Amino acid sequence: MQVLIGGVVAAVLGLVGLIAWWKQFLLILMGGIPVALLLGGALAIYVGYDELKDQMREKKDKEKEVKEKGDELAKAKEELEKAKAEAAKYKAEAKQTSKSKKKEDK
């Protein structure tokens, strides 16, 4: 309750002060707006630069990931070729074994 009463008193005093010192308020406002714009612009420049750096970092990470996936794909293709070669080798051995068993059976 005390905070509410204090807030009402502060608002009323602020309104009275604003009315009483209107010209001084406008003078301060005229001096404060350019400073606020300058600081806001500097903040926007910083945030834009930081965002640009993040985008560049993400692009590099994505390129690195694509390269790693390409390397993994090449390794997988190599392993597949080795597996195919082994399968062909085992198939040839199986044919030879079955031919030799047929000859022995005759």
NORURLIN-V726034 format. One record per residue. N is the residue number from 1. RES is the residue in three letters. SS is DSSP state (a for helix, b for strand, c for the rest). OMEGA is omega in degrees with one decimal (* if undefined). Layout:
n = (N	N)
res = (RES	RES)
ss = (SS	SS)
omega = (OMEGA	OMEGA)
//
This chain:
n = (1	2	3	4	5	6	7	8	9	10	11	12	13	14	15	16	17	18	19	20	21	22	23	24	25	26	27	28	29	30	31	32	33	34	35	36	37	38	39	40	41	42	43	44	45	46	47	48	49	50	51	52	53	54	55	56	57	58	59	60	61	62	63	64	65	66	67	68	69	70	71	72	73	74	75	76	77	78	79	80	81	82	83	84	85	86	87	88	89	90	91	92	93	94	95	96	97	98	99	100	101	102	103	104	105	106)
res = (MET	GLN	VAL	LEU	ILE	GLY	GLY	VAL	VAL	ALA	ALA	VAL	LEU	GLY	LEU	VAL	GLY	LEU	ILE	ALA	TRP	TRP	LYS	GLN	PHE	LEU	LEU	ILE	LEU	MET	GLY	GLY	ILE	PRO	VAL	ALA	LEU	LEU	LEU	GLY	GLY	ALA	LEU	ALA	ILE	TYR	VAL	GLY	TYR	ASP	GLU	LEU	LYS	ASP	GLN	MET	ARG	GLU	LYS	LYS	ASP	LYS	GLU	LYS	GLU	VAL	LYS	GLU	LYS	GLY	ASP	GLU	LEU	ALA	LYS	ALA	LYS	GLU	GLU	LEU	GLU	LYS	ALA	LYS	ALA	GLU	ALA	ALA	LYS	TYR	LYS	ALA	GLU	ALA	LYS	GLN	THR	SER	LYS	SER	LYS	LYS	LYS	GLU	ASP	LYS)
ss = (c	a	a	a	a	a	a	a	a	a	a	a	a	a	a	a	a	a	a	a	c	a	a	a	a	a	a	a	a	a	a	a	a	a	a	a	a	a	a	a	a	a	a	a	a	a	a	a	a	a	a	a	a	a	a	a	a	a	a	a	a	a	a	a	a	a	a	a	a	a	a	a	a	a	a	a	a	a	a	a	a	a	a	a	a	a	a	a	a	a	a	a	a	a	a	a	a	a	a	a	a	a	a	a	a	c)
omega = (-179.5	-180.0	178.8	179.1	178.3	178.5	178.7	179.6	-179.5	179.7	179.7	178.6	177.9	178.3	177.8	179.4	179.4	178.8	-176.3	-176.1	-176.5	-178.1	178.4	177.7	178.9	178.1	177.6	179.5	179.0	178.5	-175.9	-177.1	178.4	178.3	179.0	178.2	179.1	-179.9	177.7	177.2	178.2	177.5	179.3	178.0	-179.8	-179.0	178.0	178.4	179.2	178.5	178.2	177.1	178.8	179.1	178.9	179.2	178.5	179.2	178.5	179.1	-179.9	177.9	179.6	179.9	178.4	179.6	179.1	177.9	176.7	177.7	178.6	179.1	178.9	178.0	179.6	177.8	177.7	179.5	178.0	178.1	177.5	179.8	177.6	179.7	178.0	179.8	178.4	178.8	180.0	178.8	178.8	178.0	179.8	178.2	179.8	-179.9	-179.3	177.5	-178.7	177.4	178.5	178.9	179.5	-179.9	-178.5	*)
//
